[in-house]
Amino acid sequence: MNVAVEVAVRVVLVFAAFLLFPLVVGYMEHKAMAHMQGRLGPMYAGGFHGWAQLVADGVKFAQKEDIVPADADRTVFKLAPWIALLPYLLVLVVVPVGPGGLVGSDVDAGLFYALAVMSVGVVGAVMAGYASANKFALLGGIRVAAQLMAYELPLVLSAVSAAMAAGTLSLGGIVGAWRPWWLAWQLLALVVFLVAGVAELRRPPFDMPVADSEIIFGPYTEYTGLRFALFLLAEYAGIVVVSALATVLFLGGWKGPVLDAQLGWLWTCVKVLFVAFVVIWLRVSFPRLREDQLQRFAWMGLVPLALAQLLLTAIVKVAIS
Amino acid sequence: MTAVDVVLLLLGALAAGSGVLVVTTRRLVHAALWLVVTFGALAGMYLVMTAELVAWVQVLIYVGAVVVLLLFGIMLTRAPTGRSDDLDSGNRPAAVVGGVVTCVLLVTLAGYGFSSAYADLDTGRLGTARAIGTVLFRSWVLPFELLSVLLLAALVSAIVLSRRRES
């Protein structure tokens, strides 16, 4: 196949996944949360169990008035939703879906690329908090920044543990080296990664930056219409990316019970959606942490756990080699 | 001049231009945001020079952590959305002299020091994680460990300084 055509096909596929998966996760959240709370959730839009609810939401957002506050820093205000959203698209490019090069682009230091680009997304939320010229938004922005600084470290440390076990930074290479018994070996790292990932996405129970009972909606308070929808999309794309990274690093990616070579992409999708379900489950199950609890939990809980896991990984790695 | 040279020069111009904007903008937060562009352009230059790992670490540490820390500091103290015209300290001439002298010194030193050092980019990939790891932990392990002790000392002293004295 022509190189240009191949690149185009890969870009289109990654972009399609980027548009489709957040909607699936969003719909799953509507439905799973509703049933856990003894409700039905959306039932009318689209006919079958309200499957088109999020499409209808999108149309609604597009029709709303586009407001920029009078005192806002207009350029930064308009730029912020894109800075929040685009990094997740760029991360999806390196996530391997199946064996034999079924990946947008196989970057050699893929793990570092993914973590680096993901951390840029947070700048978007901080920009939104600053540019809105609103004290609640500013408070939210400060909380976003504080939360990122606290949870970035355990996130990177637990991801490093997987890279150390596999002996490579390439995401495809990590899946290739993965064995089922790693589930026990890397269990602590998996837990730390998921918790820190949920915190980095500012999802409940770590949604202090957008705590609606205190600061309205944090950095996004002044946003309406499409720009607000972009922030929401960024949140769900973030869930997809964190779930995909957890799948690739700790759950064996495309490796399943049978037919890895043919059905690899299916195993990956099933695992990603399962992890996304767990993220939603956490939201329904736990109350919001207070700001000081949030910081204490990261520095006194997750960081030592991640360091202990690194030590364990190193010891086992030396013992078996 | 190859296409790679052109891209490198463009990225360099972007880094230098946004660097100038960091110190000339009248808006405090914009300075931090222009710094993101500077660091991004620098990471792009590392990438062009096939130093992949350094590029991603640059983005992870500087854009992801240092700039967020800066923004946090600015927003915690004061974050005016408008222009702040009281930012000039009157040290502008001294700063220009200092900047030019540093620039000349660095360019000359780097020129003299590394003008004969060539890396053949076609034979092997020098900037991969594996290559850097091998060099770092075989040839340069002592300086590396010394640096980590230095960083640990800085960390411990920061904690000591920030703790309130028991009285």
Interface residues (C-beta under 8 A of the other chain):
Chain A: D71 A72 D73 V76 V107 D108 A109 F112 Y113 L115 A116 V117 S119 V120 V122 V123 V126 M127 G129 Y130 A131 A133 L138 G141 I142 A145 A146 L148 M149 E152 V156 T168 L169
Chain B: R27 V29 H30 L33 V36 E52 L53 W56 V57 V59 L60 V63 G64 A65 V67 V68 L69 L71 F72 M75 L76 A79 T81 G82 R125 T128 A129 R130
